[in-house]
Amino acid sequence: AEAEALFRKVMALEPRSSLAYLSLGDIYAHVGSVALAVPLFDTAIALDPREPLALLHRARAHRALKDLPRAIEDYRRLLRLVPSDPEASRELAELLGQAPGP
């Protein structure tokens, strides 16, 4: 609760801080409130579209919510930014094995 209040304060003082939105999203995801984390990750990405960590965490959130098409889209977008990202590569490969084919 204290961390959430702190990041909300940062967000109020620095509304363009993608890191504040990413961090609060991480807190929500960590405590199992993944559906609440996604809009925060969305905002972090809107503020900084080239932030790989926000894309990775949103991909994981979509995966946890069983939204495989969006998770795959985020992993692919991340890999266009950072082609050598081993976590994204591995997680995308795992997802492609699970995702329903066309």
C-alpha positions as CSV (number, residue, x, y, z in Angstrom):
1,A,0.0,0.0,0.0
2,E,2.9,2.4,0.8
3,A,4.6,1.7,-2.5
4,E,1.3,2.2,-4.4
5,A,0.8,5.5,-2.7
6,L,4.4,6.6,-3.5
7,F,4.1,5.8,-7.2
8,R,0.7,7.5,-7.4
9,K,2.3,10.6,-5.9
10,V,5.1,10.4,-8.5
11,M,2.5,10.0,-11.2
12,A,0.7,13.1,-9.9
13,L,4.0,15.1,-9.8
14,E,5.5,13.7,-13.0
15,P,2.6,12.6,-15.2
16,R,4.9,11.9,-18.1
17,S,7.1,9.4,-16.1
18,S,6.7,6.1,-17.9
19,L,8.8,4.5,-15.1
20,A,6.1,5.4,-12.5
21,Y,3.4,3.7,-14.5
22,L,5.6,0.7,-15.2
23,S,6.5,0.4,-11.5
24,L,3.0,0.6,-10.3
25,G,1.9,-1.9,-12.9
26,D,4.7,-4.2,-11.7
27,I,3.3,-3.9,-8.1
28,Y,-0.2,-4.9,-9.2
29,A,1.1,-7.8,-11.3
30,H,3.2,-9.0,-8.4
31,V,0.2,-9.2,-6.1
32,G,-2.0,-10.9,-8.7
33,S,-4.0,-7.9,-9.9
34,V,-2.8,-8.4,-13.5
35,A,-5.9,-6.9,-15.0
36,L,-5.2,-3.6,-13.2
37,A,-1.6,-3.7,-14.3
38,V,-2.3,-3.8,-18.1
39,P,-3.7,-0.2,-18.3
40,L,-0.7,1.1,-16.4
41,F,1.7,-0.8,-18.8
42,D,-0.4,0.7,-21.7
43,T,0.3,4.2,-20.3
44,A,4.0,3.5,-19.8
45,I,4.2,2.4,-23.4
46,A,2.2,5.3,-24.7
47,L,4.6,7.7,-22.8
48,D,7.7,5.8,-24.0
49,P,7.0,3.4,-26.9
50,R,10.6,2.2,-27.1
51,E,10.7,1.0,-23.4
52,P,11.5,-2.7,-23.7
53,L,10.7,-3.5,-20.1
54,A,7.2,-2.1,-20.4
55,L,6.6,-4.2,-23.5
56,L,7.9,-7.3,-21.8
57,H,5.8,-6.8,-18.7
58,R,2.7,-6.1,-20.7
59,A,3.3,-9.2,-22.8
60,R,3.6,-11.3,-19.6
61,A,0.4,-9.7,-18.3
62,H,-1.5,-10.5,-21.5
63,R,-0.2,-14.0,-21.3
64,A,-1.3,-14.4,-17.7
65,L,-4.8,-13.1,-18.7
66,K,-4.8,-15.7,-21.6
67,D,-4.8,-13.0,-24.2
68,L,-2.3,-14.8,-26.4
69,P,-2.6,-12.7,-29.6
70,R,-1.8,-9.5,-27.6
71,A,1.0,-11.2,-25.8
72,I,2.5,-12.4,-29.1
73,E,2.1,-8.9,-30.6
74,D,4.0,-7.3,-27.6
75,Y,6.8,-9.9,-27.7
76,R,7.2,-9.3,-31.4
77,R,7.2,-5.6,-31.0
78,L,9.8,-5.9,-28.2
79,L,12.0,-8.2,-30.4
80,R,11.9,-5.6,-33.2
81,L,13.4,-3.1,-30.7
82,V,15.8,-5.5,-29.0
83,P,16.3,-8.5,-31.4
84,S,18.7,-10.2,-29.0
85,D,16.4,-10.2,-25.9
86,P,16.7,-13.8,-24.7
87,E,13.7,-13.7,-22.3
88,A,11.4,-12.3,-25.0
89,S,12.7,-14.8,-27.6
90,R,12.2,-17.8,-25.2
91,E,8.8,-16.6,-24.0
92,L,7.5,-15.9,-27.6
93,A,8.7,-19.4,-28.7
94,E,6.8,-20.9,-25.8
95,L,3.7,-18.9,-26.7
96,L,3.8,-19.8,-30.3
97,G,3.7,-23.4,-29.3
98,Q,0.5,-22.7,-27.3
99,A,-1.2,-20.2,-29.5
100,P,-4.0,-21.5,-31.8
101,G,-2.8,-21.6,-35.4
102,P,-4.5,-19.7,-38.3
